[in-house]
Amino acid sequence: MKAKVFDLNGEVVEEIELPSAFNEEFRPDLIRKAVHAIQSHRRQPYGPNPLSGTNYAAENWGPGHGYARVPRWKNGSRAVKVPQAVGGRRAHPPKVQKKWDEKINRKEMRKALKSALSATLDPEIVSARNHVFEGDLPKIVVDDFETLEKTKDVANALKALGVFGDVERARATKRVRAGKGKMRGRRYKMKKSVLIVTGNSSKVLKAARNLPGVDAVEVRNLNVELLAPGGHAGRLVVYTKSAVNYLGEWL
């Protein structure tokens, strides 16, 4: 499959042959499985202190008092420790020994990554994620894009490529998070916008992340979750030419 390569002004400078990874069969089931596996590795084990609800000076009064034989305060009559008592332990608390990691075969993860890459070429799948873009897909830009150091220069390049409208769409979705999460460094929520994939580590990665909803990543760190946030494939992606060449050698 042929694809156009654009310069920073949005002009077509050449056509290249896309790697075979972009021709993979679309497998939304495998993509969801891979995303869930990646997310499960970030899950932190949690559980209460093993002594929670049990660190009371209490004893069972025994028979003959007309009370249920449960542990009670020595200087009172309130039941303690047992699950049915106020302030007692939990009956079945979560345990830190629980394994949250989900398993996925290496070949499945690789196939899911290829499938997510192929989904970025389908305008219908990309539009189903409500992304806004002009022209054909994929969006491949010359390697001069990696030399940009300022956010405004990155924005101008995205405008020339016809994808900046998606950045504005993400900006309009910014809102305050519901619940206590907004007090814990996660005050705002925003929709995902353009993903920028570069061939090498460069200053453009930091400059692009200042744009609303935009993620930027070096191609060797690319994964299924970045291509399919929330397990939904079809993210709007801007590749540099060197990134596409790297994918051809890697996958």
Buried (B, 14 or more C-beta within 10 A) or exposed (E): EEBBBBBBEBEEEEEBEBBEBBEBEBBBEBBBBBBBBBBBEEEEEEEEEEEEBBEBEBEEBEEEEEEEEBBBEEEEEEBBBBEEBEEBBEEEBEEEEEEEEBEBEEEBBBBBBBBBBBBBBBEEBBBEBEBBBEEEBBBBBBBEBBEBEEBEBBBBBBBBBBBBBBBEBBBEBEEEEEEEEEEEEEEEEEBBBBBBBBBBEBEBBEBBBEBBBBBBBBBEEBBBBBBBBEBBBBBBBBBBBBBBBBBBEEB
